[in-house]
């Protein structure tokens, strides 16, 4: 692939959502880095939603997305699969203590190709107050073909207390 180009960053300060607009055919892939993302509500799940109208509205129908997340919890592997949902799940349940957060990358693949389902994949780590760091892996898709031009991150409950999400484009090679 090509080189990675920084596009924008959003630092949360008790925000309900973090949104990125302006996704275009300039890049075939967009990478979002998640740095110390912490929810206001304990054990919240991080979601990703897509838009086809540059963020005026986001798809939230009950069967708009499918996602898969695998992660470690208490020394045991856990898997969450959602074939028909109103969101794509990104990562594990995340705690809200000051020492807890979710970190990693989520990649948005060929979002401007209106003939394909937009797919995402990701990986990262999260920490618990027990001091143990856990790994997570994720994949998902928007279950209808469309030209996706914006995404939104939000938690299943409560606001995004803190952390930074950065958006990069991967240049076409």
Buried (B, 14 or more C-beta within 10 A) or exposed (E): EEEBEEBEBBBBEEBEBBBBBEBEEEBBBBBBBBBBBBBBBEEBBBBBBBBBEEBEEBBBEEEBBBBBBBBBBEEEEBEBEBEEBBBBBBBBBBBBEEEBBBBBBBBBBBBBBEEBBBBBBBBBBBBBEEEEEBBBBBBBBBBBEBBBBBBBBBBBEBBBBBBBBBBBBBBEE
